[in-house]
Amino acid sequence: MTIPQTAREVAPWVETAARIGYVAKALLYATVGILAAQAALGRGGRTTDLGGALREVVHAPMGEGLLLVIGVGLAGYAIWRILDAITDAEGKGGDAKGLARRIGSAARGLGHGALAVAAFGLATGSNDGGGGDKRELASKAVDIAGGTWLLWVAAAAVLGYACYQLYRSYAAKLGRQLDLGAVSAGVGWWVVGLSRAGIAARGIVFGLVGVLLVRAAQHENPREAGGIRDSLEMLGGMGRWPLALVALGLVAYAVYELLNARYRRIRVA
């Protein structure tokens, strides 16, 4: 596919913004993981999601300015993902597998674009960064669509993504995405180990989000659906250590995102 001239023109700043976006994602996942780990170990903290992490950031020193930077980074990351889906800049291909991956890239772009809007809104005081109650939004979406089939489709998509994340944690084909040529063998071992743990933890979290969607579809009740916070609460219901281990895994995922910010091969043209 021929890449539009606009993609070539925006390539330099999109790459920079996408790398800032990876740093922003690292900060948010680290916040979610640390708060959940504290809750699991009885040292305060709480279970939250990425929107909740944004609300934590706003209370930090120079929080509004930091949120604006996070918003810019998330917006750049979103633009890069959407460009990749349209132009196939990363060479995913046009077969069924490639198209599925490109659709996934577009979905991530849209999701992080919404998170960027929430960050800007929270930084400027125009909204609370929450984006509305997810259960209420799910209920409205099902009402508009006219049936619970939308919940089944969402459940299948999220569970498929979770399985893919778990596969990635096992396969750990980081060489295709990260330029680790300058990293020593000893450090590289830790990089792979942390990346595996982080990706697996995120896969578990999204797997539980998928389970909640399946439950909502079975009971024909969209309000039983949930997000990251709800999946962490489900883990907490299983005991202290399942929540603590996954929470620490999310912190490891934050480290993996920092590695992406530094070493990711970002192609936009």
C-alpha positions as CSV (number, residue, x, y, z in Angstrom):
1,M,0.0,0.0,0.0
2,T,1.3,3.5,-0.9
3,I,1.8,5.6,2.2
4,P,0.2,9.0,2.0
5,Q,2.5,12.0,1.8
6,T,1.0,13.3,5.1
7,A,2.3,10.2,6.9
8,R,5.9,11.1,5.7
9,E,5.5,14.7,6.7
10,V,4.4,14.0,10.3
11,A,6.8,11.1,10.8
12,P,9.4,12.9,12.9
13,W,7.1,14.5,15.4
14,V,4.9,11.5,15.6
15,E,7.9,9.3,16.5
16,T,8.9,11.8,19.3
17,A,5.3,12.0,20.6
18,A,4.9,8.2,20.5
19,R,8.0,7.8,22.6
20,I,6.6,10.3,25.1
21,G,3.4,8.3,25.0
22,Y,5.3,5.2,26.0
23,V,6.7,7.1,29.0
24,A,3.2,8.3,29.8
25,K,1.9,4.7,29.7
26,A,4.7,3.6,32.0
27,L,3.8,6.2,34.5
28,L,0.1,5.3,34.5
29,Y,0.7,1.5,34.7
30,A,3.3,2.0,37.5
31,T,0.7,4.1,39.4
32,V,-2.0,1.4,39.0
33,G,0.5,-1.4,40.0
34,I,2.0,0.4,43.0
35,L,-1.5,1.4,44.4
36,A,-2.8,-2.2,43.9
37,A,0.4,-3.7,45.5
38,Q,0.0,-1.4,48.5
39,A,-3.7,-2.4,48.9
40,A,-2.8,-6.1,48.7
41,L,-0.1,-5.8,51.3
42,G,-2.3,-3.7,53.6
43,R,-0.3,-0.5,53.3
44,G,-3.0,1.8,52.0
45,G,-3.4,2.1,48.3
46,R,-6.4,1.0,46.3
47,T,-7.4,-0.7,43.1
48,T,-7.8,1.7,40.2
49,D,-7.6,2.0,36.4
50,L,-5.7,4.2,34.0
51,G,-8.3,7.0,34.5
52,G,-7.8,6.8,38.2
53,A,-4.0,6.9,37.7
54,L,-4.5,10.2,35.8
55,R,-6.4,11.6,38.8
56,E,-3.5,10.5,41.0
57,V,-1.1,12.4,38.8
58,V,-3.0,15.7,39.1
59,H,-2.3,15.8,42.8
60,A,1.4,15.5,42.3
61,P,3.7,18.6,42.3
62,M,3.1,20.4,39.0
63,G,0.5,17.8,38.3
64,E,-1.5,19.9,35.7
65,G,1.7,20.5,33.6
66,L,2.6,16.8,33.9
67,L,-0.9,15.8,32.7
68,L,-0.5,18.0,29.6
69,V,2.7,16.3,28.7
70,I,1.1,12.9,29.3
71,G,-1.9,14.0,27.1
72,V,0.5,15.0,24.3
73,G,2.3,11.7,24.5
74,L,-0.8,9.7,24.5
75,A,-2.2,11.6,21.6
76,G,1.0,11.1,19.6
77,Y,0.9,7.4,20.5
78,A,-2.7,7.2,19.3
79,I,-1.9,9.0,16.0
80,W,1.0,6.6,15.4
81,R,-1.2,3.5,16.1
82,I,-3.9,4.8,13.7
83,L,-1.4,5.7,11.0
84,D,0.1,2.2,11.3
85,A,-3.3,0.6,11.0
86,I,-4.1,2.7,7.8
87,T,-0.7,2.5,6.1
88,D,0.6,-0.7,7.5
89,A,3.9,1.1,8.3
90,E,5.0,-1.8,10.5
91,G,4.4,-4.4,7.7
92,K,1.7,-6.5,9.4
93,G,0.4,-7.5,6.0
94,G,-3.0,-7.7,4.3
95,D,-3.9,-11.3,5.2
96,A,-6.4,-12.2,7.9
97,K,-3.7,-12.2,10.7
98,G,-2.3,-8.9,9.5
99,L,-5.7,-7.3,9.2
100,A,-6.6,-8.4,12.7
101,R,-3.4,-6.9,14.1
102,R,-4.0,-3.7,12.2
103,I,-7.5,-3.5,13.6
104,G,-6.1,-4.0,17.0
105,S,-3.6,-1.2,16.4
106,A,-6.4,1.1,15.4
107,A,-8.4,0.1,18.5
108,R,-5.4,0.9,20.8
109,G,-5.0,4.2,19.0
110,L,-8.7,5.1,19.6
111,G,-8.5,4.0,23.3
112,H,-5.3,6.0,24.0
113,G,-6.8,8.9,22.1
114,A,-9.7,8.9,24.5
115,L,-7.3,8.7,27.4
116,A,-5.4,11.7,26.0
117,V,-8.7,13.7,25.9
118,A,-9.3,12.7,29.6
119,A,-5.8,13.9,30.5
120,F,-6.3,17.2,28.8
121,G,-9.7,17.6,30.4
122,L,-8.3,16.9,33.9
123,A,-5.3,19.2,33.4
124,T,-7.5,22.1,32.3
125,G,-10.3,21.4,34.8
126,S,-12.9,20.9,32.1
127,N,-13.8,17.4,33.4
128,D,-12.7,15.0,36.1
129,G,-10.9,12.6,33.8
130,G,-13.2,9.8,34.5
131,G,-14.9,9.6,31.1
132,G,-18.2,8.6,32.7
133,D,-19.2,5.4,34.4
134,K,-18.1,2.4,32.3
135,R,-21.1,0.3,33.3
136,E,-23.5,3.0,32.4
137,L,-21.8,3.5,29.0
138,A,-21.9,-0.2,28.4
139,S,-25.6,-0.3,29.2
140,K,-26.3,2.6,26.8
141,A,-24.2,1.0,24.0
142,V,-26.2,-2.2,24.4
143,D,-29.5,-0.3,24.4
144,I,-28.5,1.5,21.2
145,A,-27.3,-1.7,19.5
146,G,-30.5,-3.5,20.5
147,G,-29.2,-6.6,22.1
148,T,-26.5,-8.3,24.2
149,W,-24.6,-9.5,21.1
150,L,-22.4,-6.5,21.4
151,L,-21.3,-7.8,24.8
152,W,-20.4,-11.2,23.3
153,V,-18.4,-9.5,20.6
154,A,-16.6,-7.3,23.1
155,A,-15.9,-10.3,25.3
156,A,-14.5,-12.3,22.4
157,A,-12.3,-9.4,21.4
158,V,-10.9,-8.8,24.9
159,L,-10.3,-12.5,25.6
160,G,-8.6,-12.8,22.3
161,Y,-6.4,-9.9,23.1
162,A,-5.6,-11.3,26.5
163,C,-4.6,-14.6,25.0
164,Y,-2.4,-12.8,22.5
165,Q,-0.7,-11.0,25.4
166,L,-0.1,-14.2,27.2
167,Y,1.4,-15.7,24.0
168,R,3.6,-12.7,23.6
169,S,4.9,-13.1,27.2
170,Y,5.8,-16.7,26.3
171,A,7.2,-16.0,22.9
172,A,8.9,-12.7,23.9
173,K,10.0,-11.9,20.4
174,L,11.4,-8.6,21.5
175,G,14.0,-8.4,18.8
176,R,11.4,-7.6,16.2
177,Q,10.3,-4.5,18.1
178,L,13.1,-3.4,20.4
179,D,16.5,-2.4,19.1
180,L,18.6,-4.0,21.9
181,G,21.8,-4.2,20.0
182,A,23.6,-1.9,22.4
183,V,22.4,-3.7,25.5
184,S,24.8,-6.2,27.2
185,A,23.8,-9.9,27.4
186,G,23.4,-9.6,31.2
187,V,21.1,-6.6,31.0
188,G,19.3,-8.2,28.1
189,W,18.4,-11.2,30.3
190,W,16.7,-8.9,32.8
191,V,15.0,-7.0,30.0
192,V,13.4,-10.1,28.6
193,G,12.5,-11.4,32.1
194,L,10.8,-8.1,33.1
195,S,9.1,-7.8,29.8
196,R,7.7,-11.4,30.0
197,A,6.4,-10.8,33.6
198,G,4.8,-7.4,32.7
199,I,3.1,-8.6,29.5
200,A,1.8,-11.7,31.2
201,A,0.4,-9.6,34.1
202,R,-1.4,-7.3,31.7
203,G,-2.7,-10.4,29.9
204,I,-4.2,-11.7,33.1
205,V,-5.8,-8.4,33.9
206,F,-7.4,-8.2,30.4
207,G,-8.4,-11.8,30.6
208,L,-10.4,-11.0,33.8
209,V,-12.0,-8.0,32.0
210,G,-13.1,-10.5,29.3
211,V,-14.5,-12.8,32.0
212,L,-16.6,-9.9,33.4
213,L,-17.9,-9.2,29.9
214,V,-18.8,-12.9,29.4
215,R,-20.7,-12.7,32.7
216,A,-22.5,-9.6,31.7
217,A,-23.5,-11.2,28.3
218,Q,-24.7,-14.4,30.0
219,H,-26.9,-12.4,32.5
220,E,-27.9,-9.9,29.8
221,N,-26.8,-7.2,32.3
222,P,-24.2,-4.7,30.9
223,R,-23.7,-3.3,34.4
224,E,-21.8,-6.5,35.3
225,A,-19.1,-5.5,32.8
226,G,-15.9,-3.9,34.2
227,G,-12.5,-2.6,33.5
228,I,-9.0,-2.8,34.9
229,R,-10.1,-1.7,38.4
230,D,-12.8,-4.4,38.5
231,S,-10.4,-7.1,37.4
232,L,-7.9,-6.1,40.1
233,E,-10.8,-6.2,42.6
234,M,-11.6,-9.7,41.4
235,L,-8.0,-10.7,42.0
236,G,-8.2,-9.2,45.5
237,G,-11.2,-11.5,46.1
238,M,-9.0,-14.5,45.4
239,G,-6.5,-13.5,48.1
240,R,-3.7,-11.1,48.9
241,W,-1.0,-12.7,46.9
242,P,-2.7,-13.1,43.5
243,L,-3.4,-9.3,43.6
244,A,0.1,-8.5,44.8
245,L,1.8,-10.6,42.1
246,V,-0.2,-9.2,39.3
247,A,0.2,-5.7,40.7
248,L,4.0,-6.1,40.7
249,G,3.7,-7.5,37.2
250,L,2.0,-4.2,36.1
251,V,5.0,-2.4,37.6
252,A,7.2,-4.6,35.5
253,Y,5.0,-3.8,32.5
254,A,5.7,-0.1,33.2
255,V,9.4,-0.8,33.0
256,Y,8.7,-2.6,29.7
257,E,7.0,0.5,28.4
258,L,10.0,2.6,29.4
259,L,12.1,0.2,27.3
260,N,9.7,0.8,24.4
261,A,10.2,4.5,24.8
262,R,14.0,4.1,24.5
263,Y,14.4,1.2,22.2
264,R,11.2,0.7,20.2
265,R,11.5,0.6,16.4
266,I,8.8,3.2,15.5
267,R,7.9,3.2,11.8
268,V,5.5,5.7,10.4
269,A,6.5,5.6,6.8
